[in-house]
Amino acid sequence: MKSSDINPYDYRQPDYPIDPFILRRWSPRAMNGEVIDRKSLMTLFEAARWAPSSGNAQNWHYFFALNPSSEFDLFYSFLDEGNQAWCHRAGALIVVVDQTISATGRLINPHAFNVGLSVENLLLQSWAMGLLAHPMTGFNAETAKAQLNLPETWLPLAMIAVGHFGEISELSEKNQAREFPKGRKPISETVHEGPLMPEN
Ligand SMILES: Cc1cc2nc3c(=O)[nH]c(=O)nc-3n(C[C@H](O)[C@H](O)[C@H](O)COP(=O)(O)O)c2cc1C
């Protein structure tokens, strides 16, 4: 069984009706190791490109490596052990970089927020194309920054594994046990009408 055979509605229900497209995206780990073709990858970056950003700063940068290649091995080496355990079957690895200062020397505010919006576009586009995309912060950002020759003010924020869906049974036991769409806190915990009430 592949993670694409899982019905997210068996695991998650919205408190209020939303477009099913949003609810169907999740972060599986089971991939089959097939390469991602360059055009499909560019379509993901195209989706990322159209995200909104403060002052239209577009301060995201995407570095990618296709599997197999020496660059893929390099990107893979940035990942922590937990992520390496399943990312060897990715078709591509991406490092998401946040450019914090503009070309004119101004602090881009809020720089990380802009990059996050762009990444969600990429994740949703990937799902729409039947490709798995899984964001990760379990990697060594300092090593990535040095190895990618990034300027001081460009910060690696996350990596993304992109792949074709694979068999869940090929994951480690630990990862098989967590291969399902996660739920969410009730909307009442995170949505507030007006100010917070002072505690008595
Ligand atoms: C910024 C960020 C960092 C994450 N880092 C990792 C990671 O290092 N390894 C991993 O397996 N999953 C990682 N995840 C995936 C989250 O665990 C996952 O998105 C969350 O549990 C919600 O599940 P869902 O994406 O399936 O809805 C990360 C997600 C985000 C947004």
The ligand as a MOL file (V3000), in Angstrom:
LIG
                    3D

  0  0  0     0  0            999 V3000
M  V30 BEGIN CTAB
M  V30 COUNTS 31 33 0 0 0
M  V30 BEGIN ATOM
M  V30 1 C 8.8460 23.9620 9.0380 0
M  V30 2 C 8.5860 22.4780 9.0970 0
M  V30 3 C 9.5900 21.6230 9.4920 0
M  V30 4 C 9.3820 20.2350 9.5030 0
M  V30 5 N 10.4410 19.4030 9.7810 0
M  V30 6 C 10.2820 18.0670 9.6180 0
M  V30 7 C 11.4090 17.1990 9.7250 0
M  V30 8 O 12.5510 17.6080 9.9380 0
M  V30 9 N 11.1870 15.8700 9.5450 0
M  V30 10 C 9.9550 15.3580 9.2720 0
M  V30 11 O 9.8440 14.1430 9.0900 0
M  V30 12 N 8.8590 16.1660 9.1500 0
M  V30 13 C 8.9910 17.5010 9.3100 0
M  V30 14 N 7.9200 18.3480 9.1360 0
M  V30 15 C 6.5870 17.8050 8.8550 0
M  V30 16 C 5.6350 18.0440 10.0280 0
M  V30 17 O 5.8890 17.1250 11.0480 0
M  V30 18 C 4.1910 17.9620 9.5120 0
M  V30 19 O 3.9640 18.9800 8.5690 0
M  V30 20 C 3.1770 18.1180 10.6630 0
M  V30 21 O 3.2540 17.0280 11.5400 0
M  V30 22 C 1.7540 18.2120 10.1320 0
M  V30 23 O 1.4670 17.0790 9.3570 0
M  V30 24 P 1.0170 17.1500 7.8340 0
M  V30 25 O 2.0140 17.9930 7.0790 0
M  V30 26 O 1.0360 15.7240 7.4030 0
M  V30 27 O -0.3480 17.7690 7.8010 0
M  V30 28 C 8.1100 19.7200 9.1390 0
M  V30 29 C 7.0950 20.6060 8.7540 0
M  V30 30 C 7.3270 21.9570 8.7170 0
M  V30 31 C 6.2250 22.8930 8.2350 0
M  V30 END ATOM
M  V30 BEGIN BOND
M  V30 1 1 1 2
M  V30 2 1 2 3
M  V30 3 2 2 30
M  V30 4 2 3 4
M  V30 5 1 4 5
M  V30 6 1 4 28
M  V30 7 2 5 6
M  V30 8 1 6 7
M  V30 9 1 6 13
M  V30 10 2 7 8
M  V30 11 1 7 9
M  V30 12 1 9 10
M  V30 13 2 10 11
M  V30 14 1 10 12
M  V30 15 2 12 13
M  V30 16 1 13 14
M  V30 17 1 14 15
M  V30 18 1 14 28
M  V30 19 1 15 16
M  V30 20 1 16 17
M  V30 21 1 16 18
M  V30 22 1 18 19
M  V30 23 1 18 20
M  V30 24 1 20 21
M  V30 25 1 20 22
M  V30 26 1 22 23
M  V30 27 1 23 24
M  V30 28 2 24 25
M  V30 29 1 24 26
M  V30 30 1 24 27
M  V30 31 2 28 29
M  V30 32 1 29 30
M  V30 33 1 30 31
M  V30 END BOND
M  V30 END CTAB
M  END
